[in-house]
């Protein structure tokens, strides 16, 4: 048996402390990974919501065009023609459209839709990119 009872008690306290610290560390790791995953999912869903709202606005803009104007704009990969040509090459093409500001979770975001380059050689479609601006709030919204 141990003659030094103070040393045995100290050893028991140290062992219990190490076990409790290990359990706390495992619980914190599990909690942190779940929180990080939930935050990333919320940001992705928020970004998709912002892009979908802007996409609906762009589709509304295009739906007000005549079929000839729409076909001409898509052949040139432009949003619309500022100078108003319906047929032929546009003299004042507009390649981007800034959608209305959207308030989400207390912050205001601006989404910009931009036509890039010419038609794709494989499928003949124009490339349309969406950019989300947080208006200087410093938060990030990823898609």
N, C-alpha and C positions, 0 to 999 in steps of 0.2 A: 504494500500500500504506500501511498505517497505521504511522506512526512511533512512536506511543505504544502500546506493547505492553501496558502495565499497564491502560490504559483499555479496550483491546479485550478483554482477559481478564475484566475486571470486567463489561463489557457482556455477554459470553457467559454468565458465571455468573448474572447477573440474568435473562437470557432463559430459561435452563434452570430457574431457581427459579420464575419466573412460570408456565411450562408445567407443572411438577410441582405447583404449588399449584392450578392449574386442574383438573388430573386428580384430585387428592386431594379437591377440593371436589365434583366430579361424583360420585365414588365415595361420599362421605359422604352426599350428598343421596339417592342411590339406596338406600343401606343404611338410612337413617333412615326413608324413606317405607315401605319394606318392613316394618321393625320396627313402625312405628306401625300399619300395616294389620293385621299379625299380632296385635298387642295388642288392637286393637278387635274383631277377629274372635273372639279367645279370650274376651273379656269378654261379647260378645253370646251366644256359645254357653254360657258359664257361667250367664248370666242365664236363658236359655231352659231349661237343665237345672234350675235352682232353681224356676222357675215350673211346669215339668212335674211335678216331684215334689210340689209343693203341690196342683196340679190333681188328681193321682191321689189325694191324701189327702182332698180335698173330695169327689171322686166316690165314694170309699169311705164317707165320712160320709153322703152322700145315698143310697147303695145299701142302707143298713141301715134306711131308712124304709119305711113302708107306702106303696103307691101313692097313697092318699088324703092322707096327711100330706105327701108330696112335692109333689103337685099343689097343695095348699093353700099350702105354703111358696112355691112358684114363682108362684102367683097374687098373693101379697103381696110378692114379691121379698125374701125373708128367707132366711138360712142355715138357721135352725131356730127353733122356738118353745120358749123356756125354760119357760113355764108348762104346756106339753104339749098344747095344743089341736090336734086333728087336723082339725076342720072349723070354719070361721068365722074371725073376726078374732082374731089372736094378741094376748094381753095383755102378754106380755114377749118381743117379737121380738129376735132376735140377728142383726145384719147383717154381722158379720165373724168370721172364724175364723183364728186364728194357728196356722200349721202347725208341725210339729216343726222344731227347729234342724237345719241341714244344714252339715256341715263340708266345705269345698271349698278345696283348695289351701292348707290350713293355717289358714283363717279360718272362723269360724262365722257363718252367715247365718240370719236369720229372715224368713220370707215370710208375709205376711198377705193373705188373700183377703177382699174387701169387696164386698157387694152395694150398689149405688148406685141411688137413685131408684126409680121405678116401671117398669112394662113399657114398652118402646119402642113407639111408635104404629105404626111401619111393619111390624114383624114380631112384636110381642107378646112379646119376650124381655126378660129382666132383664139389666142390665149388671153384670158381675163383673170387678172390677179386682184385680190382684196388685201388692203393694208389697214390695220387697226392702229389708231393713234389714241393714246390715253390722255392727251391734252396736258401733258406735263405733270401728271399726278404721281409718276414714278412707279406705278404698278405695272405688272406685265400680264398680258393676256396672250396665251399661246394657242396655236391651232395645229 
